[in-house]
Amino acid sequence: MMASPSRGFPVCFTTFVLLLSHVSPAYSSASLLTEAKVPRPVKGLFRNRRQLCDYGDYKYEGRTCCLCGPGQKLESHCNTRPNDQQCKQCDSGTYSSHPNSQPSCEPCKSCDHPFANLEEAEPCTPAANTKCRCKKDHYCGSGTEICSLCHHCKECGAEGIKVACTSTNNTVCNDKTQGGNSWTIIGITVPIVIFAAVMVAVFLWRRRKLQGNRRQIMAPTTEDPDDVEWQYLNGLDLQPHLPDIAAELGWKDMHDVAVRSGIPKATIESCQLDHHRDSEQQTLQLLGRWVEKEGRDAPKKLIQILEKSGKRYKAMRVKNILGIGSAAR
């Protein structure tokens, strides 16, 4: 007996729906598995290969090696990979402020140079050199913060300070005005009058001594031990004036003074090596060594040597630094 068409249709439809519900998940799973097997590019892979060296690279025997970072020195070059070089931190007392491939670090700068009037502002670290600054009441003659020689700040009298002394500029005093406190004027005038009287007396004494000579000559001060100037110079302490005298002389003239005084060549070369490419410090150190050798006679001998070597202008400038005017000459 055959089933009626009205009952066969619902049965076929139900079977189709069930088959479709099983096929769809299977297809979706297969799609996911297929997508998972497809390789995707790894972002940054090529970029990381190019950035193996954090501080740049250098060439060594045909190989490219990574530079050591600031504060480090190179122990050994790379072998198989650019970044398998061996670096080591700078030893105490040395530094390296830039990426490098050097086997040693630079020595740290010292702020304790004699007569330079410096103090430490920032200590030396493996990656940065020492920073020095002028001591209190001193300024740098170059007008910058970076300085190798500082000078004493000028002191103002009754006129007062117009611009205070800083590490980069000297004191500027107010212009002196007429009038003011009478005692202040007297205090300034009396020493000037006394000094002028002494200079006149010296001049008259020298004039009487030269009477009878037909030719007017200038008596060499280096052969007149009784002269007031040389009496003043005997035993004068040069230490406070060394920076100014060194700046006035310069390395060439100081070298000439040292040679004429019998300073050993090794001592002169030592001053040059201690302060490579710093002529101010070379001159200052050599002047200090020379003063130690000459002792109390150093002021007088310095002026004598300068005059005998034809540098009378510089001799006069040194006298001015030491507080001796040129009126007696």
DRENDO-1510 file (C-alpha; in Angstrom, 1 decimal, always signed):
<recs>
REC; n; res; u; v; w
REC; 1; MET; +0.0; +0.0; +0.0 .
REC; 2; MET; +1.6; +3.3; -1.0 .
REC; 3; ALA; +1.9; +6.3; +1.4 .
REC; 4; SER; +0.0; +9.3; +0.5 .
REC; 5; PRO; +1.9; +12.3; -0.9 .
REC; 6; SER; +0.6; +14.5; +1.9 .
REC; 7; ARG; +2.4; +12.5; +4.5 .
REC; 8; GLY; +5.7; +12.0; +2.5 .
REC; 9; PHE; +6.6; +15.7; +2.2 .
REC; 10; PRO; +7.0; +16.5; +5.9 .
REC; 11; VAL; +9.2; +13.5; +6.4 .
REC; 12; CYS; +11.6; +14.5; +3.6 .
REC; 13; PHE; +11.8; +18.1; +4.7 .
REC; 14; THR; +12.7; +17.1; +8.3 .
REC; 15; THR; +15.5; +14.8; +7.1 .
REC; 16; PHE; +17.0; +17.6; +4.9 .
REC; 17; VAL; +17.0; +20.1; +7.9 .
REC; 18; LEU; +18.8; +17.5; +10.1 .
REC; 19; LEU; +21.5; +16.9; +7.5 .
REC; 20; LEU; +22.1; +20.6; +7.0 .
REC; 21; SER; +22.5; +21.2; +10.7 .
REC; 22; HIS; +25.4; +18.6; +10.8 .
REC; 23; VAL; +27.1; +19.8; +7.7 .
REC; 24; SER; +27.4; +23.5; +8.6 .
REC; 25; PRO; +29.4; +23.0; +11.9 .
REC; 26; ALA; +31.7; +20.6; +10.2 .
REC; 27; TYR; +32.3; +23.0; +7.3 .
REC; 28; SER; +33.0; +25.9; +9.8 .
REC; 29; SER; +35.5; +23.8; +11.7 .
REC; 30; ALA; +37.3; +22.8; +8.6 .
REC; 31; SER; +37.5; +26.4; +7.6 .
REC; 32; LEU; +39.0; +27.4; +10.9 .
REC; 33; LEU; +41.6; +24.6; +10.7 .
REC; 34; THR; +42.5; +25.7; +7.2 .
REC; 35; GLU; +42.9; +29.3; +8.2 .
REC; 36; ALA; +45.0; +28.3; +11.3 .
REC; 37; LYS; +47.5; +26.5; +9.0 .
REC; 38; VAL; +48.1; +29.5; +6.8 .
REC; 39; PRO; +51.4; +31.2; +8.0 .
REC; 40; ARG; +51.1; +34.9; +8.7 .
REC; 41; PRO; +54.0; +37.3; +8.6 .
REC; 42; VAL; +55.6; +38.1; +12.0 .
REC; 43; LYS; +55.5; +41.9; +12.5 .
REC; 44; GLY; +58.9; +43.4; +13.3 .
REC; 45; LEU; +61.0; +40.4; +12.3 .
REC; 46; PHE; +63.1; +42.3; +9.8 .
REC; 47; ARG; +63.1; +45.4; +11.9 .
REC; 48; ASN; +64.7; +43.5; +14.9 .
REC; 49; ARG; +67.3; +42.1; +12.6 .
REC; 50; ARG; +68.3; +45.5; +11.6 .
REC; 51; GLN; +68.4; +46.8; +15.3 .
REC; 52; LEU; +70.8; +44.2; +16.8 .
REC; 53; CYS; +73.1; +47.1; +17.7 .
REC; 54; ASP; +71.7; +49.7; +20.2 .
REC; 55; TYR; +74.5; +52.2; +19.7 .
REC; 56; GLY; +75.5; +51.7; +16.0 .
REC; 57; ASP; +78.2; +49.4; +14.6 .
REC; 58; TYR; +81.8; +49.4; +13.3 .
REC; 59; LYS; +83.9; +47.3; +10.9 .
REC; 60; TYR; +86.6; +44.9; +12.2 .
REC; 61; GLU; +88.5; +42.6; +9.9 .
REC; 62; GLY; +85.6; +42.5; +7.4 .
REC; 63; ARG; +83.0; +41.8; +10.1 .
REC; 64; THR; +80.3; +44.3; +11.4 .
REC; 65; CYS; +80.4; +44.5; +15.2 .
REC; 66; CYS; +78.2; +46.5; +17.6 .
REC; 67; LEU; +79.7; +49.5; +19.4 .
REC; 68; CYS; +79.9; +49.5; +23.2 .
REC; 69; GLY; +77.6; +52.0; +25.0 .
REC; 70; PRO; +78.6; +55.1; +26.9 .
REC; 71; GLY; +80.4; +54.3; +30.2 .
REC; 72; GLN; +81.9; +51.1; +28.7 .
REC; 73; LYS; +85.1; +50.0; +26.9 .
REC; 74; LEU; +85.7; +47.2; +24.4 .
REC; 75; GLU; +87.1; +43.9; +25.8 .
REC; 76; SER; +87.0; +41.8; +22.6 .
REC; 77; HIS; +85.6; +42.2; +19.1 .
REC; 78; CYS; +82.6; +40.1; +17.8 .
REC; 79; ASN; +83.0; +36.7; +16.3 .
REC; 80; THR; +79.9; +35.1; +14.8 .
REC; 81; ARG; +77.3; +37.7; +15.5 .
REC; 82; PRO; +77.5; +41.5; +15.5 .
REC; 83; ASN; +76.3; +41.7; +19.1 .
REC; 84; ASP; +78.5; +39.0; +20.7 .
REC; 85; GLN; +81.3; +41.5; +21.4 .
REC; 86; GLN; +82.5; +41.8; +25.0 .
REC; 87; CYS; +82.2; +45.2; +26.7 .
REC; 88; LYS; +83.2; +46.2; +30.2 .
REC; 89; GLN; +82.3; +49.2; +32.4 .
REC; 90; CYS; +85.0; +51.9; +32.7 .
REC; 91; ASP; +87.3; +51.6; +35.6 .
REC; 92; SER; +87.1; +54.0; +38.6 .
REC; 93; GLY; +88.6; +57.4; +37.6 .
REC; 94; THR; +87.9; +57.0; +33.9 .
REC; 95; TYR; +84.9; +57.6; +31.7 .
REC; 96; SER; +83.5; +57.3; +28.1 .
REC; 97; SER; +80.7; +59.6; +27.2 .
REC; 98; HIS; +80.0; +58.3; +23.7 .
REC; 99; PRO; +79.4; +54.9; +22.0 .
REC; 100; ASN; +82.9; +53.5; +21.1 .
REC; 101; SER; +85.1; +50.6; +20.2 .
REC; 102; GLN; +88.1; +51.7; +22.2 .
REC; 103; PRO; +90.0; +49.3; +24.5 .
REC; 104; SER; +90.3; +52.0; +27.3 .
REC; 105; CYS; +88.4; +54.9; +28.7 .
REC; 106; GLU; +89.5; +58.5; +29.1 .
REC; 107; PRO; +90.9; +59.7; +32.5 .
REC; 108; CYS; +88.6; +61.9; +34.6 .
REC; 109; LYS; +89.4; +65.6; +34.8 .
REC; 110; SER; +90.7; +66.8; +38.2 .
REC; 111; CYS; +89.6; +70.1; +39.7 .
REC; 112; ASP; +92.5; +70.2; +42.3 .
REC; 113; HIS; +95.0; +71.9; +40.1 .
REC; 114; PRO; +97.2; +74.2; +42.3 .
REC; 115; PHE; +96.5; +77.9; +41.9 .
REC; 116; ALA; +93.6; +77.3; +39.5 .
REC; 117; ASN; +91.0; +78.2; +42.2 .
REC; 118; LEU; +88.6; +75.4; +41.0 .
REC; 119; GLU; +86.2; +73.1; +42.9 .
REC; 120; GLU; +84.2; +70.1; +41.8 .
REC; 121; ALA; +80.7; +70.8; +40.6 .
REC; 122; GLU; +79.7; +67.3; +39.4 .
REC; 123; PRO; +81.8; +64.1; +40.1 .
REC; 124; CYS; +83.1; +61.9; +37.3 .
REC; 125; THR; +80.9; +58.9; +36.3 .
REC; 126; PRO; +81.6; +56.1; +33.9 .
REC; 127; ALA; +79.6; +58.0; +31.2 .
REC; 128; ALA; +80.5; +61.6; +32.0 .
REC; 129; ASN; +83.6; +63.6; +32.8 .
REC; 130; THR; +84.1; +65.7; +35.9 .
REC; 131; LYS; +82.6; +69.2; +35.8 .
REC; 132; CYS; +84.6; +71.9; +37.6 .
REC; 133; ARG; +83.5; +75.4; +38.6 .
REC; 134; CYS; +85.2; +78.5; +40.1 .
REC; 135; LYS; +85.5; +78.7; +43.9 .
REC; 136; LYS; +83.5; +81.3; +45.8 .
REC; 137; ASP; +84.7; +84.9; +45.1 .
REC; 138; HIS; +86.4; +83.8; +41.9 .
REC; 139; TYR; +85.4; +84.1; +38.2 .
REC; 140; CYS; +86.4; +82.6; +34.9 .
REC; 141; GLY; +88.4; +85.0; +32.6 .
REC; 142; SER; +87.0; +83.3; +29.5 .
REC; 143; GLY; +83.5; +84.3; +30.4 .
REC; 144; THR; +82.1; +80.8; +30.3 .
REC; 145; GLU; +81.1; +78.1; +32.8 .
REC; 146; ILE; +83.8; +75.7; +31.4 .
REC; 147; CYS; +87.1; +77.1; +32.8 .
REC; 148; SER; +90.6; +75.9; +33.6 .
REC; 149; LEU; +91.7; +79.0; +35.5 .
REC; 150; CYS; +89.7; +81.3; +37.8 .
REC; 151; HIS; +90.7; +84.8; +39.0 .
REC; 152; HIS; +89.9; +86.6; +42.3 .
REC; 153; CYS; +86.9; +88.8; +42.1 .
REC; 154; LYS; +87.5; +92.6; +42.3 .
REC; 155; GLU; +86.6; +94.3; +45.6 .
REC; 156; CYS; +84.8; +97.6; +45.5 .
REC; 157; GLY; +85.5; +100.4; +47.9 .
REC; 158; ALA; +83.1; +103.1; +49.1 .
REC; 159; GLU; +81.6; +103.5; +45.6 .
REC; 160; GLY; +79.8; +100.2; +46.1 .
REC; 161; ILE; +79.1; +97.3; +43.7 .
REC; 162; LYS; +77.2; +97.9; +40.4 .
REC; 163; VAL; +77.3; +94.2; +39.1 .
REC; 164; ALA; +78.1; +91.4; +41.5 .
REC; 165; CYS; +80.9; +88.9; +40.7 .
REC; 166; THR; +79.7; +85.6; +39.3 .
REC; 167; SER; +81.5; +82.5; +38.0 .
REC; 168; THR; +81.5; +84.1; +34.5 .
REC; 169; ASN; +82.2; +87.8; +35.1 .
REC; 170; ASN; +84.2; +90.0; +37.4 .
REC; 171; THR; +82.8; +92.5; +39.8 .
REC; 172; VAL; +81.8; +95.9; +38.3 .
REC; 173; CYS; +82.0; +98.8; +40.7 .
REC; 174; ASN; +79.9; +102.0; +40.7 .
REC; 175; ASP; +81.5; +105.1; +39.2 .
REC; 176; LYS; +83.3; +107.2; +41.8 .
REC; 177; THR; +81.4; +110.4; +42.6 .
REC; 178; GLN; +82.5; +113.8; +43.9 .
REC; 179; GLY; +81.8; +114.5; +47.5 .
REC; 180; GLY; +80.7; +111.8; +49.8 .
REC; 181; ASN; +81.9; +111.1; +53.3 .
REC; 182; SER; +85.0; +113.2; +54.1 .
REC; 183; TRP; +86.6; +110.5; +56.0 .
REC; 184; THR; +86.4; +108.2; +53.0 .
REC; 185; ILE; +88.0; +110.8; +50.8 .
REC; 186; ILE; +90.8; +111.3; +53.3 .
REC; 187; GLY; +91.3; +107.6; +53.6 .
REC; 188; ILE; +91.7; +107.3; +49.9 .
REC; 189; THR; +93.8; +110.5; +49.4 .
REC; 190; VAL; +96.3; +110.1; +52.2 .
REC; 191; PRO; +97.8; +106.8; +50.9 .
REC; 192; ILE; +98.0; +108.3; +47.4 .
REC; 193; VAL; +99.9; +111.4; +48.7 .
REC; 194; ILE; +102.3; +109.2; +50.7 .
REC; 195; PHE; +103.0; +107.0; +47.7 .
REC; 196; ALA; +103.5; +110.1; +45.5 .
REC; 197; ALA; +105.9; +111.5; +48.1 .
REC; 198; VAL; +107.9; +108.3; +48.1 .
REC; 199; MET; +108.1; +108.2; +44.4 .
REC; 200; VAL; +109.3; +111.8; +44.2 .
REC; 201; ALA; +112.0; +111.1; +46.8 .
REC; 202; VAL; +113.1; +108.1; +44.9 .
REC; 203; PHE; +113.2; +110.1; +41.7 .
REC; 204; LEU; +115.3; +112.9; +43.3 .
REC; 205; TRP; +117.7; +110.3; +44.8 .
REC; 206; ARG; +118.2; +108.7; +41.5 .
REC; 207; ARG; +118.7; +112.0; +39.8 .
REC; 208; ARG; +121.4; +113.1; +42.3 .
REC; 209; LYS; +123.2; +109.7; +41.8 .
REC; 210; LEU; +123.3; +110.2; +38.1 .
REC; 211; GLN; +124.7; +113.8; +38.3 .
REC; 212; GLY; +128.0; +114.2; +36.6 .
REC; 213; ASN; +127.3; +111.8; +33.8 .
REC; 214; ARG; +127.2; +113.5; +30.4 .
REC; 215; ARG; +124.9; +110.9; +28.9 .
REC; 216; GLN; +121.5; +110.4; +30.3 .
REC; 217; ILE; +121.1; +106.7; +31.0 .
REC; 218; MET; +118.6; +104.6; +32.7 .
REC; 219; ALA; +120.1; +102.8; +35.6 .
REC; 220; PRO; +119.3; +99.1; +35.5 .
REC; 221; THR; +117.1; +98.3; +38.4 .
REC; 222; THR; +118.5; +94.8; +38.5 .
REC; 223; GLU; +121.9; +96.2; +39.7 .
REC; 224; ASP; +120.5; +98.6; +42.4 .
REC; 225; PRO; +119.8; +96.5; +45.6 .
REC; 226; ASP; +118.9; +99.6; +47.6 .
REC; 227; ASP; +116.1; +100.7; +45.3 .
REC; 228; VAL; +112.7; +101.0; +47.0 .
REC; 229; GLU; +111.2; +98.7; +44.5 .
REC; 230; TRP; +113.5; +95.8; +45.2 .
REC; 231; GLN; +113.2; +96.4; +49.0 .
REC; 232; TYR; +109.4; +96.0; +48.5 .
REC; 233; LEU; +109.9; +92.8; +46.4 .
REC; 234; ASN; +112.2; +91.1; +48.9 .
REC; 235; GLY; +110.2; +88.3; +50.5 .
REC; 236; LEU; +106.9; +89.2; +48.7 .
REC; 237; ASP; +104.5; +86.2; +48.6 .
REC; 238; LEU; +103.8; +85.5; +44.9 .
REC; 239; GLN; +101.2; +82.7; +45.6 .
REC; 240; PRO; +98.1; +85.0; +45.4 .
REC; 241; HIS; +99.3; +86.5; +42.1 .
REC; 242; LEU; +100.4; +83.4; +40.3 .
REC; 243; PRO; +97.3; +83.0; +38.1 .
REC; 244; ASP; +97.5; +86.6; +36.9 .
REC; 245; ILE; +101.3; +86.4; +36.3 .
REC; 246; ALA; +100.9; +83.2; +34.4 .
REC; 247; ALA; +98.2; +84.7; +32.2 .
REC; 248; GLU; +100.4; +87.7; +31.5 .
REC; 249; LEU; +103.5; +85.7; +30.6 .
REC; 250; GLY; +102.1; +82.9; +28.5 .
REC; 251; TRP; +103.8; +79.5; +27.9 .
REC; 252; LYS; +106.6; +80.8; +25.6 .
REC; 253; ASP; +108.0; +83.5; +28.0 .
REC; 254; MET; +107.5; +81.2; +31.0 .
REC; 255; HIS; +109.5; +78.5; +29.2 .
REC; 256; ASP; +112.3; +81.0; +28.5 .
REC; 257; VAL; +112.4; +82.0; +32.2 .
REC; 258; ALA; +112.5; +78.4; +33.3 .
REC; 259; VAL; +115.4; +77.6; +30.9 .
REC; 260; ARG; +117.4; +80.7; +31.9 .
REC; 261; SER; +116.9; +79.7; +35.6 .
REC; 262; GLY; +118.2; +76.1; +35.1 .
REC; 263; ILE; +114.9; +74.3; +35.5 .
REC; 264; PRO; +115.5; +70.7; +34.2 .
REC; 265; LYS; +114.1; +69.9; +30.8 .
REC; 266; ALA; +112.2; +66.9; +32.3 .
REC; 267; THR; +110.4; +69.2; +34.7 .
REC; 268; ILE; +109.3; +71.4; +31.8 .
REC; 269; GLU; +108.1; +68.5; +29.7 .
REC; 270; SER; +106.2; +67.1; +32.7 .
REC; 271; CYS; +104.2; +70.3; +33.0 .
REC; 272; GLN; +103.3; +70.0; +29.3 .
REC; 273; LEU; +102.3; +66.3; +29.6 .
REC; 274; ASP; +100.2; +66.9; +32.8 .
REC; 275; HIS; +98.0; +69.4; +30.9 .
REC; 276; HIS; +97.9; +68.3; +27.3 .
REC; 277; ARG; +96.6; +71.1; +25.0 .
REC; 278; ASP; +96.0; +73.5; +28.0 .
REC; 279; SER; +98.7; +76.1; +27.8 .
REC; 280; GLU; +97.2; +78.1; +30.7 .
REC; 281; GLN; +97.6; +75.2; +33.1 .
REC; 282; GLN; +101.0; +74.3; +31.7 .
REC; 283; THR; +102.2; +77.9; +32.3 .
REC; 284; LEU; +100.7; +78.0; +35.8 .
REC; 285; GLN; +102.2; +74.7; +36.9 .
REC; 286; LEU; +105.7; +75.6; +35.5 .
REC; 287; LEU; +105.5; +79.0; +37.2 .
REC; 288; GLY; +104.6; +77.3; +40.5 .
REC; 289; ARG; +107.6; +74.9; +40.2 .
REC; 290; TRP; +109.9; +77.9; +39.4 .
REC; 291; VAL; +108.7; +79.9; +42.4 .
REC; 292; GLU; +109.3; +76.8; +44.7 .
REC; 293; LYS; +112.9; +76.6; +43.3 .
REC; 294; GLU; +113.7; +80.4; +43.7 .
REC; 295; GLY; +112.1; +80.9; +47.1 .
REC; 296; ARG; +112.0; +84.4; +48.5 .
REC; 297; ASP; +114.0; +85.9; +45.6 .
REC; 298; ALA; +111.4; +84.7; +43.0 .
REC; 299; PRO; +109.7; +88.2; +42.5 .
REC; 300; LYS; +113.0; +90.0; +42.0 .
REC; 301; LYS; +114.6; +87.3; +39.8 .
REC; 302; LEU; +111.5; +87.1; +37.6 .
REC; 303; ILE; +111.6; +90.8; +36.8 .
REC; 304; GLN; +115.4; +90.7; +36.3 .
REC; 305; ILE; +115.2; +87.8; +33.8 .
REC; 306; LEU; +112.4; +89.5; +31.8 .
REC; 307; GLU; +114.3; +92.8; +31.6 .
REC; 308; LYS; +117.6; +91.1; +30.6 .
REC; 309; SER; +115.8; +89.1; +27.9 .
REC; 310; GLY; +114.4; +92.3; +26.3 .
REC; 311; LYS; +110.9; +91.9; +27.6 .
REC; 312; ARG; +110.7; +95.2; +29.6 .
REC; 313; TYR; +107.0; +95.7; +28.8 .
REC; 314; LYS; +106.1; +92.3; +30.4 .
REC; 315; ALA; +108.4; +93.1; +33.4 .
REC; 316; MET; +106.4; +96.3; +33.9 .
REC; 317; ARG; +103.1; +94.4; +33.6 .
REC; 318; VAL; +104.3; +92.0; +36.3 .
REC; 319; LYS; +105.3; +94.9; +38.5 .
REC; 320; ASN; +101.8; +96.3; +38.1 .
REC; 321; ILE; +100.3; +92.9; +39.2 .
REC; 322; LEU; +102.5; +93.0; +42.3 .
REC; 323; GLY; +101.4; +96.5; +43.2 .
REC; 324; ILE; +104.5; +98.4; +41.9 .
REC; 325; GLY; +103.9; +101.4; +39.6 .
REC; 326; SER; +106.2; +102.5; +36.9 .
REC; 327; ALA; +106.7; +106.0; +38.2 .
REC; 328; ALA; +110.0; +105.2; +39.7 .
REC; 329; ARG; +111.3; +104.0; +36.4 .
</recs>
